[in-house]
Amino acid sequence: MNFTFHTTPEIIFRSGASREMGALINDRFKRPVLLTDKGLIAAGLVEPVIESLEAAGLSILLFDDVAADPPAVKVKEAVNAARAHRADGVIGLGGGSSMDTAKVVAVLLNSQQTLEDIYGMDMVTEKRAPLILCPTTAGTGSEVTSISVITKEDDTKIGIVDNALYPDMAVLDPALTLGLPRHVTAATGIDAMVHAIEAYTNIHKKNPISDALTREALRLLSQNIVRACEKPGDAAAREAMMLGAMLAGQSFANSPVGAVHAMAYPLGGIFHIPHGLSNSLMLEPVLKFNASSADHHYAELADVIAPSATGTNAEKCDAFIHRTVEIVEATGVERRLSQLGISHNDLPRMAEDALKGERLLRNNPRTVTYDDALAMYTQVL
């Protein structure tokens, strides 16, 4: 058996760790740009980090204009702002959008390459600036992945995948997620579950380490997501969710995701539906579509989230899908595209855009055609 496995070299997991950011930097840089969004500033999560950095004598540029599903134009603005500050390091604080933006800024800060030059797989040719990532949701796992997803000017999403995007350090502070609204907790948590499930069924890079991480991630996430939704101040549930999301991130960084993500991307790119919610909407139809080709893998995952399930692979696969859908429904997340203003007239373009995600679809256990994509969208309309 041959495989390689990469992850972030230093991971700090501790409640309150973000308030010690200045000390944790440990002379990695002196003039960082801190990338975040205005919502986190309003929530009071950024100021303690800034105070810690200033107490350590750092000269900080705060860039708080990060946008969801990072648009290329915003990413370029962030790069230019960091260069104007003469930044020598990058900190990404927030959800996946802030961390994905921070990765690209760190790569391009001292580079002659353009954003367009690094689209795709292994296109980074120059050394990136020092990079620290600190998630504020339990979902994307971006702090331990080598992936950044950007929305191009034509509203299609494209991935940047390169080992240069792994940060030097990930700071995971579960306290940052205390009190997150139910809809954010639900969507980001389901996103993490999707990462784990799709990593487990990758037909090219599935490996023993990613499998082990998937099983533990799903155990933590499935047992705690509803509790975190219903009791937003439950510290133990929040810790479990953040750890589960990170483990799922490590898993899919090495055994990449498939059709759920490919089907979700048009929802974010065209309609600006949050990534986690997009994944949650497409999870059930893709699981049912894949069942004929992946029932043995889904049966194994049933042992994790539906341990009482017995019978054939097909029967345990059905139990896995049923339990997964049960968890999604219990979170209260939207379940229909029509709830989000999408009509049947939009589906053909969405199906066309989904098929552009060949980087993802090639990992899926079953080939997806245009008609398949259209049928899956129709199921959840």
N, C-alpha and C positions, 0 to 999 in steps of 0.2 A: 504493500500500500504506500503510495507516494502522495505527499501533500505538503504545503507550506502554511504557516500560520503567523500572522502579524497582529500586533495591537499596540496601543499607546504605551510607551515605556514606563511611565510613572503615573499611578492612579492613587489619589487621596480620597478616601470615603469617610467623611466625618461630619456629623451635625455641627454647624457653626463654622465650618472650614472656610467659607467664602469671606467671613469677617476677618480672617487671618491672611488674606491674599497677599498683602505686602510682604509678610515674612516668608510666605511660601515661594514667592518669586525668586528669592535668594540670589540676587545680583545677575539674573538672566538678562535683564535689560534695565534701562533708566528712563526711557521716553516712550512708554507704550501708548498705543491707541486702544481704547476700550470700546468695543462694539456691542451695542445693546439696542433696545427699543423703548419708545416713550411710555408704553404701558408698564414696563417694569420700573421705570423711574417713578411713575405715578403711584405704583404699589409700594414704594419705599425699599425695594430690594437692591437698588444700585448704590445708594448713598453710603451704606456701611462698607461696601467694597472700595469705593473711592476714598473714604476716610482711611482705610487700612493701607491703600497704596500711597496716599499722600504722607501718612505717618512714616512710611519707609523711605521717604525722600524722592519718590518718583514724580516726574513731570508728565501728567496725563492729558491726552486728548480724548474727550468723550464724544463719540459719534453715536447719536441716539436715533438715527433716521433709518435703521434697518427695517426693511419691509418684508412681509410674509411672502413665501415662495420667491426668494430674492430675485428681483428683476435685474437684468444685466446693467441697466443704467445706474441703479442704486449701488451695485457692487463697484462699478467704476468710480462713482462719487466717493465711496469709502476709501478706495485705493488712493485717489488724488488727495483726499484730506489727510490720510496717514503720511503720504510723502511730503506734503506741505508742513506737517508737524515735525518732520525729520524723525519719525518714529523708528525705534530700533527693536520693537517687539509688538506683539498683538495679543489682546485678551478678548475672547468671545464669551459674553455673559447672556444667557437667554435660552430660548428654544432652538429648534433646528435651524431656523432662518438666521439667527445671530451667529451660531457656530459655523454654519456653512459659509456665511459671508466672511467671517474671520479667517477661515482656512484660505480662501481665495486671496484676501488682502495680504496674508502672510506670505503666500507664494509669489505674488506679483510686486510686493513692496520694493524690492531691490532688483527686480528682473527687467530685462528688455522684452520679455514676452508680453503679448496682449492677452486679454481674457479669452478672445476667440482662439488664440494659439493653443490654449490648454484644454479646450473641450475634448472629451473623449477619454481614452484609456492611456495612461502612462505617457502623457505629453509634456510634463513639466521637465524642463532641462536645466533650470538654475536653482541654486540653494534658497530655500525659504527663510524668512525671519523667524526668530523664536516665537512660539505659539502656546498659549495656555487657554483651555476651554473649560467653562463652568456652566453646566446645564441647570435650567430653572424649571424644567418639566421632566417627567419620567416617561419618555417616549422615543425620541429619535435615535438615541444612542450615538449621536454624531460625535460625541467626545472621544469615542473609541473606534471611529471608522475613517477610512481613507477616501471618503466620498463627499462631494458637494454637489447639490442639485440647483441649477440656475434656470430662471425663466428667461428665454430669449425674447427679442423684440417682437417676434411673431406669435408670442404667447405659448410656444411649445417649450417643454422642459428638456434640459440636457444635463447629463452627468459629467462631472470631472472626477476621474478616478485615478489616484496616484498615491503611492506610499508617502510622498512628501506631505500629504494632507493629514497624516496622523500628527496630533499635537505632541509637544514635548511632555506635557503634563495635563491630566484631567483632574479637576477639583470637583468632587461630587458632594454637595451639601444638601441632605434631605430636608433640612429646615426651610430651604427656599421654596419647597413645594407645599408647605403647610398652608391650608386655606385656599388652595387653587380651586376655582369654580368647578362645579360638577362636569360641565360640558368639556372643559379643557382636560380634566383628569380622565374622563372617559375616552375622548378621542386620542389623546397621546398614549394612554395605556393600551388601547386596542392596536394602535400603530406598533407598539413594541411587541405585542403578541403576534402580529402579522410578520414582523421581522424574524421572529423565532420560527414560526411555522414554515415560512418560505425558505429559510436557510436549511431546514430539515429535508426539504424535497428538491433541492437544487440537483440537477442531473449531471453537473460537471465537477463541482468543487465541494460537495458534501464530504465531511471528514470527521473522524472520531472526536476531535476537540470541539468543533462547532456543534456536533450532535449533543455532547454532554452539556455544553452551555445552553443549548436550546431547551433541553429537558428541565434544567434548573430554572431558567428564565420563565418558562411556561408555568412551572409550579408556583413560583413567587407571584407572577402576574395574575394568574387565574384565581388564586386564593385571596388576593388582596384588592383587586381593582374595584369590586362593588363596595367593599368596606371603605376604601379611600374616597369613593364617590359620595357615600352616605354620611361619612364622618370625616370631613376634610381636615380636621385637626388631629387625626389619629397618627401619632408619630411613628408607631411600629409599622402601620400599613404604608405610610409614605416611604419609609426606609426600604421596605420590601419592594415597592414599585420602582424606586430609583435603581436599586441593585438589579432587579429583573430587567429593566430597560437597558442597563449597561451590558449585562450578559448577552442579551439579545443582539445588541449592537456589535459586540465582539464576534458573535456567531455569524451574522449576515455580512460583516465586513470581509469575512473569509469564505463564506459560502453564500453568494449574493442572492437577492430576492428575485421574484418572478412576476407572474401575471397580475397579481393583486396590485402591485405597484404600477405596472404598465397601464392597467385599466384606471388607476386612480389619478395618474398624472394629468390627463385632460381636464379632470374636474378642478384641479388646482390652477392649471395653466390658463384655461378658458374662463372659468367661473370664479376663480379665486377662493374656492372652498378649501379650508385648512387641510393640510396633508393627512393628519391623523383621521379626520372625519372622512376624507375621500377613501382612505384604506378601509375604514370600518364599513362603508357602504358597499364596497366591492368584495369584501371577504367571503360572504356566504355564497354568492353565485360562482366565484372562482373555486372555492372548496368543492362544491358540487360538480363543477365541470371537470376538475382534476381527479375526482374520486376513482374513476375507472382506471387511471394510470398510477395513482399514488395511494391506493387503499391500504397497502402494507405499511407505509410510513405513517399515515393517519391513524392506523390501528395501534402502532407503537406509541403515538402521542396520546391516544385515549388512555393508556395506562397512567399517564401523568395527570390529566384533567378530568377523566371519567373512570377512575380505577375499578368501579364495580362492573364495567362493561365486560361482557364475555362473548364467546362465539367465534365465528369466522372473521377473517380480515375485513370482509365487506360489512359485517354486522358491527364490528368495533369501529370501523371507519364512520359508519352512520352515527354511532354514539358520540364519536369525537366531534363531528360536524354539529350534531344536535346540541351538545354541551357548549361548544364555542358560540353558537348562535344564542343560546340561553344566556350566556354571560354578557354578550353584546347587548341584548335586549334589556337586561337588568340594569345596565348603566344609564339607560334613558337616552342614548344617542339617537339622532335622526336615522331612520331606516330606509327612506325613500328619496330618490332624486327629485321627485316632484315637490317635496317639502322644501327644497332649496331653489325652486324656480326653474328647474330644468324640464323641458318638454320633449315629446317624441321627435319634434323637428330637429332637436340638437343632437340626437343620438348618432346619425350617420357621420357627422364630423368627428364626434368623440371616438367612434370606432376606428376611423381612419387615423386619428392622432395616436390612439393606443398602439396600433401596429407599428408606429415609428419607434417604439421603445424596444427595438430588437435586442439591445444590450441586456434587457431584463427578460424578454420573452424567451430567449434561447436557454434560460435557466429553468424554465417551467417544465414540469413533468409531462405536460400534454401540449401539443402544438395548437396555437390559437390563430384562427382565420378571421377575416373581416366579419363573416356571418356569425361566428362564435362570439366575437366581441359585441356585436349588435344585439345578439340574443341575451347576453349577460346583462348589458345595460337595461334592456327591456324588462328583465326580471325584477329589477329594483326601481323601475320608474314609478 
